[in-house]
Amino acid sequence: MPRLTEPEQQEIIRFIEADKPLPEKYRFLLSLSKPKGRQIWTCR
């Protein structure tokens, strides 16, 4: 897992304190699993 820089950590803290959702880049960095692809359903 890549380490977050000090400014990135502070930015995440600001989002959490403001009760705002994290941007995608941080959600994927903080996830313990790899991002999953989208499942596409088709009707026949």
N, CA, C and O atoms as a CHARMM CRD file, in Angstrom:
* protein
*
  176
    1    1 MET  N      0.84600  -1.16900   0.00000 PROA 1      0.00000
    2    1 MET  CA     0.00000   0.00000   0.00000 PROA 1      0.00000
    3    1 MET  C      0.89600   1.23700   0.00000 PROA 1      0.00000
    4    1 MET  O      1.79500   1.34400   0.83300 PROA 1      0.00000
    5    2 PRO  N      0.66500   2.16400  -0.91400 PROA 2      0.00000
    6    2 PRO  CA     1.50000   3.36600  -0.94900 PROA 2      0.00000
    7    2 PRO  C      1.25600   4.24200   0.28000 PROA 2      0.00000
    8    2 PRO  O      0.13600   4.36900   0.77500 PROA 2      0.00000
    9    3 ARG  N      2.32600   4.82700   0.73900 PROA 3      0.00000
   10    3 ARG  CA     2.20100   5.70800   1.89800 PROA 3      0.00000
   11    3 ARG  C      1.69100   7.07300   1.45700 PROA 3      0.00000
   12    3 ARG  O      2.01500   7.55900   0.37300 PROA 3      0.00000
   13    4 LEU  N      0.88400   7.67700   2.32400 PROA 4      0.00000
   14    4 LEU  CA     0.37300   9.01400   2.04700 PROA 4      0.00000
   15    4 LEU  C      1.36000  10.04900   2.56700 PROA 4      0.00000
   16    4 LEU  O      1.97600   9.86600   3.61700 PROA 4      0.00000
   17    5 THR  N      1.49900  11.12200   1.82900 PROA 5      0.00000
   18    5 THR  CA     2.36300  12.21100   2.27900 PROA 5      0.00000
   19    5 THR  C      1.65200  12.97200   3.39300 PROA 5      0.00000
   20    5 THR  O      0.44600  12.81800   3.58600 PROA 5      0.00000
   21    6 GLU  N      2.39000  13.77900   4.11300 PROA 6      0.00000
   22    6 GLU  CA     1.81500  14.58400   5.18700 PROA 6      0.00000
   23    6 GLU  C      0.69900  15.50400   4.66600 PROA 6      0.00000
   24    6 GLU  O     -0.35800  15.57500   5.29200 PROA 6      0.00000
   25    7 PRO  N      0.89900  16.21400   3.53500 PROA 7      0.00000
   26    7 PRO  CA    -0.19500  17.04400   3.01300 PROA 7      0.00000
   27    7 PRO  C     -1.44100  16.22500   2.62700 PROA 7      0.00000
   28    7 PRO  O     -2.56800  16.68200   2.81600 PROA 7      0.00000
   29    8 GLU  N     -1.23200  15.01900   2.08800 PROA 8      0.00000
   30    8 GLU  CA    -2.37200  14.16400   1.74700 PROA 8      0.00000
   31    8 GLU  C     -3.12300  13.74600   3.01200 PROA 8      0.00000
   32    8 GLU  O     -4.35300  13.73800   3.03600 PROA 8      0.00000
   33    9 GLN  N     -2.38100  13.40200   4.05100 PROA 9      0.00000
   34    9 GLN  CA    -3.01400  13.03500   5.31200 PROA 9      0.00000
   35    9 GLN  C     -3.82800  14.18900   5.88000 PROA 9      0.00000
   36    9 GLN  O     -4.94300  13.99000   6.36200 PROA 9      0.00000
   37   10 GLN  N     -3.27600  15.38400   5.82400 PROA 10     0.00000
   38   10 GLN  CA    -3.98000  16.56300   6.33800 PROA 10     0.00000
   39   10 GLN  C     -5.23900  16.84700   5.51500 PROA 10     0.00000
   40   10 GLN  O     -6.26700  17.24600   6.06100 PROA 10     0.00000
   41   11 GLU  N     -5.15000  16.63900   4.20800 PROA 11     0.00000
   42   11 GLU  CA    -6.32000  16.85900   3.36000 PROA 11     0.00000
   43   11 GLU  C     -7.43300  15.86500   3.69600 PROA 11     0.00000
   44   11 GLU  O     -8.60500  16.23700   3.74700 PROA 11     0.00000
   45   12 ILE  N     -7.07000  14.61400   3.92300 PROA 12     0.00000
   46   12 ILE  CA    -8.05500  13.59800   4.30300 PROA 12     0.00000
   47   12 ILE  C     -8.70300  13.97800   5.62200 PROA 12     0.00000
   48   12 ILE  O     -9.92000  13.86600   5.77100 PROA 12     0.00000
   49   13 ILE  N     -7.90900  14.42400   6.57200 PROA 13     0.00000
   50   13 ILE  CA    -8.44100  14.83500   7.87500 PROA 13     0.00000
   51   13 ILE  C     -9.44200  15.97700   7.70800 PROA 13     0.00000
   52   13 ILE  O    -10.48800  15.98800   8.35600 PROA 13     0.00000
   53   14 ARG  N     -9.11600  16.94900   6.83100 PROA 14     0.00000
   54   14 ARG  CA   -10.04300  18.07100   6.59200 PROA 14     0.00000
   55   14 ARG  C    -11.37400  17.58100   6.02300 PROA 14     0.00000
   56   14 ARG  O    -12.43300  18.06900   6.41900 PROA 14     0.00000
   57   15 PHE  N    -11.32900  16.62400   5.09800 PROA 15     0.00000
   58   15 PHE  CA   -12.57100  16.07800   4.54100 PROA 15     0.00000
   59   15 PHE  C    -13.38500  15.38800   5.62800 PROA 15     0.00000
   60   15 PHE  O    -14.60000  15.56900   5.70500 PROA 15     0.00000
   61   16 ILE  N    -12.72800  14.60800   6.45800 PROA 16     0.00000
   62   16 ILE  CA   -13.42600  13.88100   7.52100 PROA 16     0.00000
   63   16 ILE  C    -14.02500  14.85400   8.52900 PROA 16     0.00000
   64   16 ILE  O    -15.18100  14.70200   8.92500 PROA 16     0.00000
   65   17 GLU  N    -13.25300  15.84700   8.94400 PROA 17     0.00000
   66   17 GLU  CA   -13.75700  16.82300   9.91700 PROA 17     0.00000
   67   17 GLU  C    -14.92300  17.63400   9.35600 PROA 17     0.00000
   68   17 GLU  O    -15.81100  18.03900  10.10700 PROA 17     0.00000
   69   18 ALA  N    -14.93000  17.87300   8.06000 PROA 18     0.00000
   70   18 ALA  CA   -16.01300  18.62700   7.42200 PROA 18     0.00000
   71   18 ALA  C    -17.20100  17.71600   7.08300 PROA 18     0.00000
   72   18 ALA  O    -18.20700  18.17400   6.54200 PROA 18     0.00000
   73   19 ASP  N    -17.07500  16.43100   7.40600 PROA 19     0.00000
   74   19 ASP  CA   -18.12100  15.44100   7.12600 PROA 19     0.00000
   75   19 ASP  C    -18.46400  15.41500   5.63800 PROA 19     0.00000
   76   19 ASP  O    -19.63300  15.36000   5.25600 PROA 19     0.00000
   77   20 LYS  N    -17.41800  15.45500   4.80600 PROA 20     0.00000
   78   20 LYS  CA   -17.57800  15.40100   3.35500 PROA 20     0.00000
   79   20 LYS  C    -17.00500  14.08700   2.84100 PROA 20     0.00000
   80   20 LYS  O    -16.08100  13.53700   3.43900 PROA 20     0.00000
   81   21 PRO  N    -17.54700  13.57900   1.73200 PROA 21     0.00000
   82   21 PRO  CA   -17.00900  12.32800   1.18000 PROA 21     0.00000
   83   21 PRO  C    -15.58800  12.52300   0.64800 PROA 21     0.00000
   84   21 PRO  O    -15.23300  13.59100   0.14900 PROA 21     0.00000
   85   22 LEU  N    -14.80100  11.47900   0.76900 PROA 22     0.00000
   86   22 LEU  CA   -13.43000  11.54000   0.26500 PROA 22     0.00000
   87   22 LEU  C    -13.41600  11.46500  -1.25500 PROA 22     0.00000
   88   22 LEU  O    -14.23100  10.75700  -1.84600 PROA 22     0.00000
   89   23 PRO  N    -12.49900  12.18600  -1.89300 PROA 23     0.00000
   90   23 PRO  CA   -12.35400  12.06000  -3.34100 PROA 23     0.00000
   91   23 PRO  C    -11.95600  10.63100  -3.70200 PROA 23     0.00000
   92   23 PRO  O    -11.37300   9.91200  -2.89000 PROA 23     0.00000
   93   24 GLU  N    -12.27500  10.23700  -4.91600 PROA 24     0.00000
   94   24 GLU  CA   -11.99800   8.86800  -5.38100 PROA 24     0.00000
   95   24 GLU  C    -10.55500   8.43600  -5.14800 PROA 24     0.00000
   96   24 GLU  O    -10.30700   7.30600  -4.72900 PROA 24     0.00000
   97   25 LYS  N     -9.59600   9.33200  -5.41900 PROA 25     0.00000
   98   25 LYS  CA    -8.18600   8.93100  -5.31300 PROA 25     0.00000
   99   25 LYS  C     -7.83800   8.48400  -3.89800 PROA 25     0.00000
  100   25 LYS  O     -7.02000   7.58100  -3.72400 PROA 25     0.00000
  101   26 TYR  N     -8.44400   9.09800  -2.88700 PROA 26     0.00000
  102   26 TYR  CA    -8.15700   8.70100  -1.51000 PROA 26     0.00000
  103   26 TYR  C     -8.92800   7.45800  -1.11500 PROA 26     0.00000
  104   26 TYR  O     -8.42500   6.63200  -0.35200 PROA 26     0.00000
  105   27 ARG  N    -10.13800   7.31400  -1.62100 PROA 27     0.00000
  106   27 ARG  CA   -10.90500   6.10700  -1.28600 PROA 27     0.00000
  107   27 ARG  C    -10.18300   4.87000  -1.78200 PROA 27     0.00000
  108   27 ARG  O    -10.13800   3.85600  -1.08400 PROA 27     0.00000
  109   28 PHE  N     -9.61200   4.94000  -2.99000 PROA 28     0.00000
  110   28 PHE  CA    -8.88600   3.77800  -3.51200 PROA 28     0.00000
  111   28 PHE  C     -7.57400   3.56900  -2.76800 PROA 28     0.00000
  112   28 PHE  O     -7.17900   2.42700  -2.53300 PROA 28     0.00000
  113   29 LEU  N     -6.89500   4.64100  -2.39400 PROA 29     0.00000
  114   29 LEU  CA    -5.63300   4.50200  -1.65900 PROA 29     0.00000
  115   29 LEU  C     -5.85200   3.91100  -0.27000 PROA 29     0.00000
  116   29 LEU  O     -5.00900   3.16700   0.23100 PROA 29     0.00000
  117   30 LEU  N     -6.97300   4.23900   0.34400 PROA 30     0.00000
  118   30 LEU  CA    -7.23800   3.77000   1.70000 PROA 30     0.00000
  119   30 LEU  C     -7.91100   2.40400   1.74200 PROA 30     0.00000
  120   30 LEU  O     -7.99800   1.79200   2.80700 PROA 30     0.00000
  121   31 SER  N     -8.38000   1.92800   0.61600 PROA 31     0.00000
  122   31 SER  CA    -9.06300   0.64600   0.55700 PROA 31     0.00000
  123   31 SER  C     -8.05900  -0.48300   0.77300 PROA 31     0.00000
  124   31 SER  O     -6.92800  -0.42600   0.29000 PROA 31     0.00000
  125   32 LEU  N     -8.48600  -1.49800   1.49600 PROA 32     0.00000
  126   32 LEU  CA    -7.61200  -2.64700   1.72200 PROA 32     0.00000
  127   32 LEU  C     -7.62800  -3.60700   0.53300 PROA 32     0.00000
  128   32 LEU  O     -6.72600  -4.43100   0.38100 PROA 32     0.00000
  129   33 SER  N     -8.63700  -3.49900  -0.28800 PROA 33     0.00000
  130   33 SER  CA    -8.69000  -4.36000  -1.46300 PROA 33     0.00000
  131   33 SER  C     -8.59500  -3.50200  -2.71900 PROA 33     0.00000
  132   33 SER  O     -8.79900  -2.28800  -2.68000 PROA 33     0.00000
  133   34 LYS  N     -8.28700  -4.15000  -3.81300 PROA 34     0.00000
  134   34 LYS  CA    -8.18200  -3.43600  -5.08200 PROA 34     0.00000
  135   34 LYS  C     -9.57300  -3.00700  -5.53400 PROA 34     0.00000
  136   34 LYS  O    -10.55800  -3.68300  -5.23500 PROA 34     0.00000
  137   35 PRO  N     -9.66300  -1.89100  -6.25100 PROA 35     0.00000
  138   35 PRO  CA   -10.97500  -1.48600  -6.76300 PROA 35     0.00000
  139   35 PRO  C    -11.53100  -2.53000  -7.70800 PROA 35     0.00000
  140   35 PRO  O    -10.81200  -3.10700  -8.52400 PROA 35     0.00000
  141   36 LYS  N    -12.80900  -2.75600  -7.58400 PROA 36     0.00000
  142   36 LYS  CA   -13.45500  -3.75200  -8.42000 PROA 36     0.00000
  143   36 LYS  C    -13.99900  -3.09200  -9.67800 PROA 36     0.00000
  144   36 LYS  O    -14.39700  -1.92800  -9.66700 PROA 36     0.00000
  145   37 GLY  N    -14.00700  -3.84700 -10.74500 PROA 37     0.00000
  146   37 GLY  CA   -14.57600  -3.34800 -11.99100 PROA 37     0.00000
  147   37 GLY  C    -16.08400  -3.23300 -11.87000 PROA 37     0.00000
  148   37 GLY  O    -16.68800  -3.76400 -10.93700 PROA 37     0.00000
  149   38 ARG  N    -16.66400  -2.55900 -12.79100 PROA 38     0.00000
  150   38 ARG  CA   -18.11500  -2.41200 -12.78400 PROA 38     0.00000
  151   38 ARG  C    -18.75200  -3.63000 -13.42600 PROA 38     0.00000
  152   38 ARG  O    -18.24700  -4.17700 -14.40500 PROA 38     0.00000
  153   39 GLN  N    -19.85500  -4.03300 -12.86100 PROA 39     0.00000
  154   39 GLN  CA   -20.56500  -5.15100 -13.43200 PROA 39     0.00000
  155   39 GLN  C    -21.63900  -4.59000 -14.36100 PROA 39     0.00000
  156   39 GLN  O    -22.39400  -3.69300 -13.98500 PROA 39     0.00000
  157   40 ILE  N    -21.69600  -5.11500 -15.54600 PROA 40     0.00000
  158   40 ILE  CA   -22.65300  -4.65100 -16.54000 PROA 40     0.00000
  159   40 ILE  C    -23.67000  -5.76300 -16.79000 PROA 40     0.00000
  160   40 ILE  O    -23.32300  -6.89400 -17.13100 PROA 40     0.00000
  161   41 TRP  N    -24.92100  -5.40300 -16.60900 PROA 41     0.00000
  162   41 TRP  CA   -26.00600  -6.36500 -16.83900 PROA 41     0.00000
  163   41 TRP  C    -26.59800  -6.10500 -18.21600 PROA 41     0.00000
  164   41 TRP  O    -26.77200  -4.95700 -18.62500 PROA 41     0.00000
  165   42 THR  N    -26.90200  -7.17400 -18.91800 PROA 42     0.00000
  166   42 THR  CA   -27.55100  -7.03100 -20.21800 PROA 42     0.00000
  167   42 THR  C    -28.82500  -7.86700 -20.21100 PROA 42     0.00000
  168   42 THR  O    -28.89700  -8.90800 -19.55900 PROA 42     0.00000
  169   43 CYS  N    -29.80300  -7.40500 -20.93100 PROA 43     0.00000
  170   43 CYS  CA   -31.05500  -8.14400 -21.08000 PROA 43     0.00000
  171   43 CYS  C    -31.10600  -8.73400 -22.46900 PROA 43     0.00000
  172   43 CYS  O    -30.74100  -8.08400 -23.44900 PROA 43     0.00000
  173   44 ARG  N    -31.55300  -9.94900 -22.54500 PROA 44     0.00000
  174   44 ARG  CA   -31.67200 -10.60200 -23.85800 PROA 44     0.00000
  175   44 ARG  C    -33.11300 -10.80300 -24.20300 PROA 44     0.00000
  176   44 ARG  O    -33.42300 -11.33700 -25.26800 PROA 44     0.00000
